[in-house]
Amino acid sequence: MNRRPERHRARAQRTTIVHGVLCMLLILVALQLWLFTATMNAFLGGDDGVVWPALGASAACLALNLGLLRYLGRL
């Protein structure tokens, strides 16, 4: 009844997980770049009210990216 913990995944499972996480990272980085360019365009156009919400959304994307990178480090 003494089973080993299932810490060792098959190589194919691990590769699939890594590819999925890397795709999510790429999507979040693209979102951050788009958010940055849209915010700068609005700011330079004279709309100061968009800066703080965009900063909050960018910080959330950064937190997600760091969490995904930390998860990749554990694999």
N, CA, C and O atoms as a GROMACS GRO file, in nm:
protein
  300
    1MET      N    1   0.081  -0.118   0.000
    1MET     CA    2   0.000   0.000   0.000
    1MET      C    3   0.086   0.126   0.000
    1MET      O    4   0.034   0.237  -0.015
    2ASN      N    5   0.214   0.111   0.016
    2ASN     CA    6   0.304   0.225   0.019
    2ASN      C    7   0.344   0.260  -0.124
    2ASN      O    8   0.440   0.204  -0.178
    3ARG      N    9   0.271   0.353  -0.184
    3ARG     CA   10   0.296   0.392  -0.323
    3ARG      C   11   0.387   0.514  -0.329
    3ARG      O   12   0.383   0.601  -0.242
    4ARG      N   13   0.468   0.517  -0.432
    4ARG     CA   14   0.552   0.635  -0.455
    4ARG      C   15   0.465   0.749  -0.504
    4ARG      O   16   0.370   0.726  -0.580
    5PRO      N   17   0.494   0.870  -0.464
    5PRO     CA   18   0.418   0.983  -0.518
    5PRO      C   19   0.442   0.995  -0.668
    5PRO      O   20   0.552   0.968  -0.716
    6GLU      N   21   0.340   1.036  -0.738
    6GLU     CA   22   0.349   1.045  -0.884
    6GLU      C   23   0.415   1.177  -0.924
    6GLU      O   24   0.352   1.264  -0.984
    7ARG      N   25   0.541   1.189  -0.892
    7ARG     CA   26   0.616   1.309  -0.925
    7ARG      C   27   0.677   1.300  -1.063
    7ARG      O   28   0.704   1.402  -1.127
    8HIS      N   29   0.698   1.180  -1.109
    8HIS     CA   30   0.763   1.160  -1.238
    8HIS      C   31   0.658   1.143  -1.346
    8HIS      O   32   0.585   1.044  -1.349
    9ARG      N   33   0.652   1.240  -1.433
    9ARG     CA   34   0.560   1.232  -1.544
    9ARG      C   35   0.632   1.173  -1.664
    9ARG      O   36   0.755   1.176  -1.673
   10ALA      N   37   0.554   1.119  -1.753
   10ALA     CA   38   0.613   1.070  -1.876
   10ALA      C   39   0.669   1.187  -1.956
   10ALA      O   40   0.622   1.300  -1.942
   11ARG      N   41   0.767   1.159  -2.038
   11ARG     CA   42   0.833   1.265  -2.115
   11ARG      C   43   0.734   1.337  -2.207
   11ARG      O   44   0.741   1.459  -2.222
   12ALA      N   45   0.642   1.264  -2.267
   12ALA     CA   46   0.544   1.324  -2.357
   12ALA      C   47   0.450   1.418  -2.280
   12ALA      O   48   0.415   1.524  -2.330
   13GLN      N   49   0.410   1.379  -2.159
   13GLN     CA   50   0.324   1.465  -2.078
   13GLN      C   51   0.397   1.593  -2.040
   13GLN      O   52   0.340   1.702  -2.046
   14ARG      N   53   0.521   1.580  -2.000
   14ARG     CA   54   0.599   1.697  -1.960
   14ARG      C   55   0.620   1.792  -2.079
   14ARG      O   56   0.611   1.913  -2.063
   15THR      N   57   0.647   1.736  -2.195
   15THR     CA   58   0.666   1.818  -2.315
   15THR      C   59   0.537   1.892  -2.350
   15THR      O   60   0.541   2.010  -2.386
   16THR      N   61   0.424   1.825  -2.339
   16THR     CA   62   0.296   1.889  -2.367
   16THR      C   63   0.269   2.003  -2.270
   16THR      O   64   0.221   2.109  -2.311
   17ILE      N   65   0.298   1.983  -2.144
   17ILE     CA   66   0.277   2.087  -2.044
   17ILE      C   67   0.368   2.207  -2.072
   17ILE      O   68   0.324   2.322  -2.066
   18VAL      N   69   0.495   2.180  -2.103
   18VAL     CA   70   0.590   2.289  -2.130
   18VAL      C   71   0.545   2.368  -2.252
   18VAL      O   72   0.550   2.491  -2.251
   19HIS      N   73   0.502   2.300  -2.358
   19HIS     CA   74   0.456   2.370  -2.477
   19HIS      C   75   0.333   2.455  -2.448
   19HIS      O   76   0.322   2.568  -2.497
   20GLY      N   77   0.241   2.403  -2.369
   20GLY     CA   78   0.122   2.480  -2.333
   20GLY      C   79   0.156   2.605  -2.253
   20GLY      O   80   0.101   2.712  -2.279
   21VAL      N   81   0.245   2.591  -2.158
   21VAL     CA   82   0.285   2.706  -2.075
   21VAL      C   83   0.359   2.809  -2.159
   21VAL      O   84   0.339   2.930  -2.142
   22LEU      N   85   0.445   2.763  -2.249
   22LEU     CA   86   0.517   2.857  -2.335
   22LEU      C   87   0.422   2.931  -2.429
   22LEU      O   88   0.442   3.049  -2.457
   23CYS      N   89   0.318   2.864  -2.477
   23CYS     CA   90   0.218   2.931  -2.560
   23CYS      C   91   0.144   3.038  -2.480
   23CYS      O   92   0.119   3.148  -2.530
   24MET      N   93   0.110   3.007  -2.356
   24MET     CA   94   0.043   3.106  -2.271
   24MET      C   95   0.135   3.226  -2.246
   24MET      O   96   0.091   3.340  -2.249
   25LEU      N   97   0.263   3.199  -2.222
   25LEU     CA   98   0.360   3.308  -2.202
   25LEU      C   99   0.367   3.397  -2.325
   25LEU      O  100   0.369   3.519  -2.314
   26LEU      N  101   0.372   3.336  -2.442
   26LEU     CA  102   0.379   3.412  -2.566
   26LEU      C  103   0.255   3.498  -2.587
   26LEU      O  104   0.265   3.613  -2.630
   27ILE      N  105   0.139   3.443  -2.557
   27ILE     CA  106   0.014   3.519  -2.570
   27ILE      C  107   0.013   3.637  -2.473
   27ILE      O  108  -0.026   3.747  -2.511
   28LEU      N  109   0.056   3.615  -2.349
   28LEU     CA  110   0.058   3.722  -2.250
   28LEU      C  111   0.159   3.831  -2.286
   28LEU      O  112   0.132   3.949  -2.265
   29VAL      N  113   0.274   3.793  -2.341
   29VAL     CA  114   0.372   3.893  -2.382
   29VAL      C  115   0.318   3.975  -2.499
   29VAL      O  116   0.335   4.097  -2.503
   30ALA      N  117   0.251   3.908  -2.594
   30ALA     CA  118   0.191   3.982  -2.706
   30ALA      C  119   0.083   4.077  -2.656
   30ALA      O  120   0.070   4.189  -2.705
   31LEU      N  121   0.005   4.033  -2.558
   31LEU     CA  122  -0.098   4.119  -2.499
   31LEU      C  123  -0.036   4.240  -2.430
   31LEU      O  124  -0.087   4.351  -2.442
   32GLN      N  125   0.074   4.219  -2.359
   32GLN     CA  126   0.141   4.330  -2.294
   32GLN      C  127   0.197   4.430  -2.394
   32GLN      O  128   0.188   4.550  -2.373
   33LEU      N  129   0.254   4.381  -2.503
   33LEU     CA  130   0.306   4.471  -2.606
   33LEU      C  131   0.194   4.551  -2.672
   33LEU      O  132   0.209   4.671  -2.696
   34TRP      N  133   0.084   4.484  -2.701
   34TRP     CA  134  -0.030   4.555  -2.760
   34TRP      C  135  -0.084   4.659  -2.662
   34TRP      O  136  -0.116   4.771  -2.701
   35LEU      N  137  -0.095   4.621  -2.536
   35LEU     CA  138  -0.145   4.713  -2.434
   35LEU      C  139  -0.053   4.834  -2.420
   35LEU      O  140  -0.100   4.946  -2.405
   36PHE      N  141   0.078   4.812  -2.425
   36PHE     CA  142   0.174   4.921  -2.416
   36PHE      C  143   0.159   5.017  -2.533
   36PHE      O  144   0.155   5.139  -2.514
   37THR      N  145   0.151   4.964  -2.655
   37THR     CA  146   0.141   5.052  -2.771
   37THR      C  147   0.008   5.127  -2.773
   37THR      O  148   0.004   5.245  -2.809
   38ALA      N  149  -0.101   5.060  -2.736
   38ALA     CA  150  -0.231   5.128  -2.733
   38ALA      C  151  -0.234   5.237  -2.626
   38ALA      O  152  -0.290   5.344  -2.647
   39THR      N  153  -0.175   5.209  -2.513
   39THR     CA  154  -0.170   5.307  -2.404
   39THR      C  155  -0.085   5.427  -2.442
   39THR      O  156  -0.123   5.541  -2.418
   40MET      N  157   0.030   5.401  -2.501
   40MET     CA  158   0.116   5.512  -2.543
   40MET      C  159   0.049   5.596  -2.650
   40MET      O  160   0.062   5.718  -2.650
   41ASN      N  161  -0.023   5.532  -2.741
   41ASN     CA  162  -0.095   5.605  -2.845
   41ASN      C  163  -0.201   5.696  -2.783
   41ASN      O  164  -0.214   5.812  -2.822
   42ALA      N  165  -0.277   5.642  -2.687
   42ALA     CA  166  -0.381   5.722  -2.622
   42ALA      C  167  -0.318   5.833  -2.537
   42ALA      O  168  -0.367   5.946  -2.538
   43PHE      N  169  -0.211   5.803  -2.466
   43PHE     CA  170  -0.146   5.902  -2.381
   43PHE      C  171  -0.088   6.016  -2.464
   43PHE      O  172  -0.104   6.133  -2.429
   44LEU      N  173  -0.022   5.982  -2.572
   44LEU     CA  174   0.035   6.086  -2.658
   44LEU      C  175  -0.073   6.164  -2.731
   44LEU      O  176  -0.049   6.276  -2.777
   45GLY      N  177  -0.192   6.105  -2.742
   45GLY     CA  178  -0.304   6.175  -2.803
   45GLY      C  179  -0.376   6.266  -2.705
   45GLY      O  180  -0.468   6.338  -2.744
   46GLY      N  181  -0.336   6.265  -2.579
   46GLY     CA  182  -0.393   6.356  -2.481
   46GLY      C  183  -0.489   6.292  -2.382
   46GLY      O  184  -0.546   6.363  -2.300
   47ASP      N  185  -0.508   6.161  -2.387
   47ASP     CA  186  -0.599   6.093  -2.295
   47ASP      C  187  -0.519   6.040  -2.177
   47ASP      O  188  -0.459   5.932  -2.185
   48ASP      N  189  -0.520   6.116  -2.066
   48ASP     CA  190  -0.443   6.075  -1.948
   48ASP      C  191  -0.515   5.971  -1.863
   48ASP      O  192  -0.452   5.907  -1.779
   49GLY      N  193  -0.645   5.954  -1.882
   49GLY     CA  194  -0.723   5.864  -1.797
   49GLY      C  195  -0.701   5.717  -1.824
   49GLY      O  196  -0.745   5.633  -1.745
   50VAL      N  197  -0.635   5.684  -1.932
   50VAL     CA  198  -0.617   5.544  -1.968
   50VAL      C  199  -0.489   5.484  -1.909
   50VAL      O  200  -0.471   5.362  -1.913
   51VAL      N  201  -0.404   5.566  -1.855
   51VAL     CA  202  -0.273   5.519  -1.810
   51VAL      C  203  -0.283   5.426  -1.690
   51VAL      O  204  -0.223   5.318  -1.692
   52TRP      N  205  -0.356   5.462  -1.587
   52TRP     CA  206  -0.360   5.381  -1.465
   52TRP      C  207  -0.432   5.247  -1.485
   52TRP      O  208  -0.382   5.146  -1.436
   53PRO      N  209  -0.546   5.241  -1.555
   53PRO     CA  210  -0.605   5.108  -1.580
   53PRO      C  211  -0.514   5.019  -1.664
   53PRO      O  212  -0.506   4.898  -1.642
   54ALA      N  213  -0.446   5.078  -1.761
   54ALA     CA  214  -0.354   5.000  -1.844
   54ALA      C  215  -0.235   4.951  -1.762
   54ALA      O  216  -0.186   4.840  -1.783
   55LEU      N  217  -0.188   5.033  -1.670
   55LEU     CA  218  -0.079   4.991  -1.583
   55LEU      C  219  -0.121   4.874  -1.495
   55LEU      O  220  -0.044   4.780  -1.474
   56GLY      N  221  -0.243   4.878  -1.445
   56GLY     CA  222  -0.295   4.767  -1.365
   56GLY      C  223  -0.307   4.639  -1.445
   56GLY      O  224  -0.272   4.531  -1.396
   57ALA      N  225  -0.357   4.649  -1.568
   57ALA     CA  226  -0.370   4.531  -1.654
   57ALA      C  227  -0.233   4.476  -1.691
   57ALA      O  228  -0.213   4.354  -1.697
   58SER      N  229  -0.139   4.564  -1.716
   58SER     CA  230  -0.003   4.520  -1.748
   58SER      C  231   0.063   4.453  -1.628
   58SER      O  232   0.134   4.354  -1.644
   59ALA      N  233   0.040   4.504  -1.510
   59ALA     CA  234   0.094   4.442  -1.389
   59ALA      C  235   0.034   4.304  -1.368
   59ALA      O  236   0.103   4.212  -1.324
   60ALA      N  237  -0.096   4.288  -1.398
   60ALA     CA  238  -0.160   4.157  -1.387
   60ALA      C  239  -0.099   4.058  -1.486
   60ALA      O  240  -0.075   3.942  -1.452
   61CYS      N  241  -0.074   4.103  -1.609
   61CYS     CA  242  -0.010   4.017  -1.709
   61CYS      C  243   0.132   3.979  -1.665
   61CYS      O  244   0.174   3.865  -1.683
   62LEU      N  245   0.204   4.073  -1.608
   62LEU     CA  246   0.338   4.045  -1.560
   62LEU      C  247   0.335   3.942  -1.447
   62LEU      O  248   0.418   3.852  -1.443
   63ALA      N  249   0.240   3.956  -1.356
   63ALA     CA  250   0.227   3.859  -1.246
   63ALA      C  251   0.196   3.720  -1.300
   63ALA      O  252   0.250   3.621  -1.251
   64LEU      N  253   0.109   3.711  -1.400
   64LEU     CA  254   0.079   3.582  -1.462
   64LEU      C  255   0.202   3.523  -1.530
   64LEU      O  256   0.228   3.403  -1.519
   65ASN      N  257   0.277   3.606  -1.600
   65ASN     CA  258   0.400   3.559  -1.665
   65ASN      C  259   0.500   3.506  -1.563
   65ASN      O  260   0.561   3.401  -1.584
   66LEU      N  261   0.518   3.578  -1.455
   66LEU     CA  262   0.613   3.533  -1.353
   66LEU      C  263   0.567   3.403  -1.288
   66LEU      O  264   0.648   3.316  -1.257
   67GLY      N  265   0.437   3.391  -1.266
   67GLY     CA  266   0.384   3.266  -1.211
   67GLY      C  267   0.403   3.148  -1.304
   67GLY      O  268   0.437   3.039  -1.260
   68LEU      N  269   0.382   3.171  -1.434
   68LEU     CA  270   0.403   3.063  -1.531
   68LEU      C  271   0.550   3.025  -1.541
   68LEU      O  272   0.583   2.907  -1.555
   69LEU      N  273   0.639   3.124  -1.535
   69LEU     CA  274   0.781   3.094  -1.538
   69LEU      C  275   0.825   3.016  -1.413
   69LEU      O  276   0.910   2.928  -1.420
   70ARG      N  277   0.766   3.051  -1.302
   70ARG     CA  278   0.797   2.978  -1.177
   70ARG      C  279   0.749   2.834  -1.186
   70ARG      O  280   0.815   2.742  -1.139
   71TYR      N  281   0.631   2.817  -1.248
   71TYR     CA  282   0.578   2.682  -1.267
   71TYR      C  283   0.668   2.601  -1.359
   71TYR      O  284   0.693   2.482  -1.335
   72LEU      N  285   0.719   2.665  -1.465
   72LEU     CA  286   0.810   2.595  -1.555
   72LEU      C  287   0.939   2.554  -1.483
   72LEU      O  288   0.996   2.449  -1.512
   73GLY      N  289   0.983   2.636  -1.391
   73GLY     CA  290   1.102   2.603  -1.316
   73GLY      C  291   1.086   2.481  -1.227
   73GLY      O  292   1.185   2.415  -1.193
   74ARG      N  293   0.964   2.451  -1.188
   74ARG     CA  294   0.938   2.336  -1.102
   74ARG      C  295   0.932   2.205  -1.180
   74ARG      O  296   0.949   2.098  -1.122
   75LEU      N  297   0.907   2.214  -1.310
   75LEU     CA  298   0.892   2.090  -1.389
   75LEU      C  299   1.020   2.015  -1.400
   75LEU      O  300   1.025   1.909  -1.463
   0.00000   0.00000   0.00000
